[in-house]
Amino acid sequence: MEHNEYENMYQLEDFYWWFVARRWLVRDLLAGILRPSPENLIVDVGCGTGANQRVLSKYGTVLSIDASVEALRFCSSRGMDHLLACNAQEIPLRTGSADAITALDCLEHVDDDLMAFSEMYRILKPGGVLLLTVPAYGFLWSEHDEALHHRRRYGPWELGNKMKAAGFELARESFFITAMFFPILLLRVFQNMVKQHVRPATTHIILPRWLNSMLIGSLAVERFLCCHGLNLPFGVTLMAIGRKPVNAALESILEKELQDSVRPGSLARTMSAG
């Protein structure tokens, strides 16, 4: 991400319609999949400047991680603790330690997202949940993505297949920000045609307060539909919920026992016993 974009994010996260709508979506989805407990460990992967922590902390202890030390400085300025500088492909936590993971518009920044999915699967407890959002549709690629150093935008089948390949059970997948899809599509096409910036810049257009509030209200309808089981057919953002199977721990033990049983020494002992 361009360095000035962290400052922009920090200034916008508390009121800008896109950040507020996503944060409230996460709040409402978590209410249906995670029981609040001070013993829960919630790992916020790619925490950015930290505005989501106030929602996540209602469900347990939050460990906020980001590859950018600059982003973590902004988190610290919010009074946050439990901060860790690391990338999503190598998370220095023990296997099966997290009750829940959030990755909110994070994985599009990662070079190897398959490795990141595998790493998040590893640190989750059996039965633990992963809640993530990513930007949708490659054809929406624009200067906005370049400014944020995105590696990709996701199609629905791509996202679900990558989660399943890492071992997750895909519980939910839906688009979000459907109402703004066509206006944003037209804006991105126009910006790509008349691109003039020397350096790429994001398209966070500051709106009048009444219009910003109206957009937040319109997305409350989408949030209600998503949180009551309806998957929206298209949108600017993709939301997904994955769960680590409860029997994952047993499968790991059986796999280890199988590996031990076919080692040369074990095979020799088996033959000798026969």
ABEGO torsion letter per residue (X at the ends): XBAAAAAAAAAAAAABAAAAAAAAAAAAAAAAABBBBAABBBBBBGAEAGAAAAAAAAAEBBBBBBABAAAAAAAAAAGBBGBBBBBAABBBBBBGABABBBBBGAAAABABAAAAAAAAAAABBBGBBBBBBBBBEAAABBAAAAAAGBABBBBAAAAAAAAAAAGBBBABBBBBGAAAAAAAAAAAAAAAAABABABBBBABBBBBAAAAAAAAAAAAAAAAAAAAGBBBABEABBBBBBBBBAAAAAAAAAAAAAAAAABAAAAAAAAAAX
